[in-house]
């Protein structure tokens, strides 16, 4: 992806081969960033509450926010998660 790409642009690039992958997420906000050569995705509700956060270098879903009511902001440190 281009340097500085994030959120909608990264999601569009990642799903360009099959845009129907986004259909289940139409009622959500998807944030995405590339950091240190790794991707990080944050799924949020339409009212800006964080639900799930995941760093691409790990096998498991990294953080469940949905019970905390946390704001739609990245909290994971990619450099630590992807050692």
Rosetta silent file (secondary structure, phi, psi, omega in degrees, C-alpha in Angstrom):
SEQUENCE: XXXXXXXXXXXXXXXXXXXXXXXXXXXXXXXXXXXXXXXXXXXXXXXXXXXXXXXXXXXXXXXXXXXXXXXXXXXXXXXXXXX
SCORE:     score description
SCORE:     0.000 S_00000001
   1 L     0.000  157.788  177.434    0.000    0.000    0.000 S_00000001
   2 L   -63.229  147.688  176.490    1.040    3.614   -0.422 S_00000001
   3 L   -57.627  137.549  178.418    2.897    5.181    2.511 S_00000001
   4 L    83.139   -1.691  178.263    0.467    6.844    4.892 S_00000001
   5 L   -67.320  142.246  176.761   -2.535    4.809    3.688 S_00000001
   6 E  -157.403  172.793  177.406   -5.030    3.993    6.419 S_00000001
   7 L    42.602 -118.815 -171.700   -8.645    3.116    7.200 S_00000001
   8 H   -55.621  -39.123 -178.328  -10.887    3.102    4.092 S_00000001
   9 H   -66.006  -44.768  178.675   -8.015    3.028    1.618 S_00000001
  10 H   -66.315  -41.187  178.817   -6.322    0.008    3.240 S_00000001
  11 H   -63.454  -42.435  178.734   -9.616   -1.844    3.641 S_00000001
  12 H   -62.161  -45.251  178.761  -10.452   -1.172   -0.018 S_00000001
  13 H   -63.382  -40.709 -177.453   -7.036   -2.428   -1.152 S_00000001
  14 H   -69.635  -24.404 -177.248   -7.257   -5.534    1.048 S_00000001
  15 L  -113.384   10.272 -177.433  -10.676   -6.498   -0.306 S_00000001
  16 L   -57.110  -33.430 -179.738  -10.278   -5.375   -3.938 S_00000001
  17 L   -70.741  -22.093 -179.576  -10.215   -9.006   -5.095 S_00000001
  18 L  -158.351   81.421 -178.367  -13.627   -9.615   -3.453 S_00000001
  19 H   -59.816  -17.585  178.364  -15.524   -6.550   -2.184 S_00000001
  20 H   -66.581  -14.481  176.445  -18.347   -8.800   -0.945 S_00000001
  21 H   -60.663  -24.054 -178.518  -16.088   -9.635    2.012 S_00000001
  22 H   -84.269  -11.989 -176.470  -17.182   -6.293    3.485 S_00000001
  23 H   -52.276  -43.578 -179.606  -20.921   -7.073    3.345 S_00000001
  24 H   -67.258  -12.340 -174.577  -21.107   -8.407    6.935 S_00000001
  25 H  -108.839   15.508 -175.976  -19.491   -5.202    8.193 S_00000001
  26 L   -60.537  -28.543 -179.421  -21.769   -2.634    6.569 S_00000001
  27 L   -95.314   16.252 -178.240  -23.094   -1.526    9.980 S_00000001
  28 E  -127.785  167.047  173.354  -19.621   -1.131   11.473 S_00000001
  29 E  -107.833  129.909  177.855  -16.600    1.128   11.120 S_00000001
  30 E  -111.923  123.388  174.954  -13.354   -0.556   10.110 S_00000001
  31 E  -109.553  145.161 -179.487  -10.081    1.183   10.865 S_00000001
  32 E  -148.847  144.497  176.716   -6.791   -0.118    9.509 S_00000001
  33 E  -145.259  156.174  170.210   -3.160    0.931    9.591 S_00000001
  34 E  -108.599  126.198  179.018    0.185   -0.406    8.554 S_00000001
  35 E  -135.753  132.305  175.748    2.869   -0.112   11.214 S_00000001
  36 L    51.633   35.177  178.824    6.391   -1.518   11.183 S_00000001
  37 L    79.514    8.618 -179.693    5.523   -3.687    8.165 S_00000001
  38 E  -125.950  151.880  177.746    2.470   -5.238    9.862 S_00000001
  39 E   -94.620  149.115  174.914   -1.242   -4.555    9.573 S_00000001
  40 E  -135.859  135.207 -177.040   -3.551   -3.686   12.433 S_00000001
  41 E  -125.487  139.606  177.984   -7.350   -3.619   12.198 S_00000001
  42 E  -128.740  120.779  177.490   -9.883   -2.146   14.600 S_00000001
  43 E   -99.268  127.338 -176.944  -13.586   -2.935   14.270 S_00000001
  44 E  -128.670  159.313  173.809  -15.878   -0.347   15.842 S_00000001
  45 E   -75.816  164.845  178.750  -19.589    0.288   16.181 S_00000001
  46 L   -61.908  -26.528  179.282  -21.166    3.122   14.201 S_00000001
  47 L   -91.135   22.301  171.373  -21.293    5.154   17.439 S_00000001
  48 L    69.093   33.957  171.581  -17.463    4.931   17.731 S_00000001
  49 E  -101.917  133.572  178.061  -17.076    2.229   20.380 S_00000001
  50 E   -68.453  139.434  178.005  -14.205   -0.209   19.857 S_00000001
  51 E  -114.327  -55.714 -179.600  -15.286   -3.838   19.474 S_00000001
  52 E  -140.250  146.343  178.159  -12.264   -5.887   18.345 S_00000001
  53 E  -134.262  135.230 -175.786   -8.620   -5.083   17.596 S_00000001
  54 E  -143.190  135.690  174.198   -6.206   -7.368   15.774 S_00000001
  55 E  -100.401  131.603 -173.862   -2.578   -7.279   14.699 S_00000001
  56 L   -64.469  -17.526 -175.770   -1.950   -9.332   11.565 S_00000001
  57 L   -84.177   -4.635 -178.825    1.214  -11.023   12.845 S_00000001
  58 L  -109.916  154.383 -177.595   -0.572  -13.037   15.546 S_00000001
  59 L   -80.133  -27.753 -176.087   -2.777  -16.107   15.113 S_00000001
  60 L   -99.325  163.847  170.688   -5.436  -15.112   17.638 S_00000001
  61 L   -70.496  124.395 -168.262   -7.776  -12.139   17.859 S_00000001
  62 L   -77.783  -38.485 -174.993   -5.690   -9.823   19.993 S_00000001
  63 E  -147.068  128.385  175.157   -8.132   -7.653   21.919 S_00000001
  64 E   -98.993  110.683 -179.663  -11.835   -7.807   22.719 S_00000001
  65 L   -98.286  -16.016 -165.460  -13.017   -4.274   23.477 S_00000001
  66 L   -55.318  -28.325  179.279  -16.756   -4.786   23.149 S_00000001
  67 L   -82.857  -20.232 -173.113  -17.429   -5.110   26.900 S_00000001
  68 L   -86.902  -22.290 -176.116  -15.366   -2.075   27.900 S_00000001
  69 L    71.854   21.690 -178.984  -17.061    0.625   25.822 S_00000001
  70 L   -63.480  152.501  177.662  -13.593    1.922   24.847 S_00000001
  71 E   -69.692  161.881 -178.159  -13.398    4.602   22.141 S_00000001
  72 L   -76.812   69.870 -179.769  -12.565    3.653   18.545 S_00000001
  73 L  -133.741  141.436  177.354   -8.808    4.200   18.966 S_00000001
  74 L   -63.751  138.166  178.565   -5.909    1.800   18.436 S_00000001
  75 L  -123.074  -18.483 -176.247   -4.455    0.493   21.720 S_00000001
  76 L   -81.486  146.617  176.131   -2.081   -2.290   20.670 S_00000001
  77 L   -99.359  107.452 -176.076    1.627   -1.761   20.207 S_00000001
  78 H   -60.598  -40.142 -179.143    2.541   -3.492   16.928 S_00000001
  79 H   -61.765  -36.544  177.951    6.258   -3.522   17.698 S_00000001
  80 H   -75.589  -41.903 -176.498    5.637   -5.456   20.932 S_00000001
  81 H   -68.591  -29.732 -173.493    3.000   -7.804   19.465 S_00000001
  82 L  -107.610   31.512  179.017    5.113   -8.714   16.415 S_00000001
  83 L   -65.283    0.000    0.000    8.482   -9.440   18.013 S_00000001
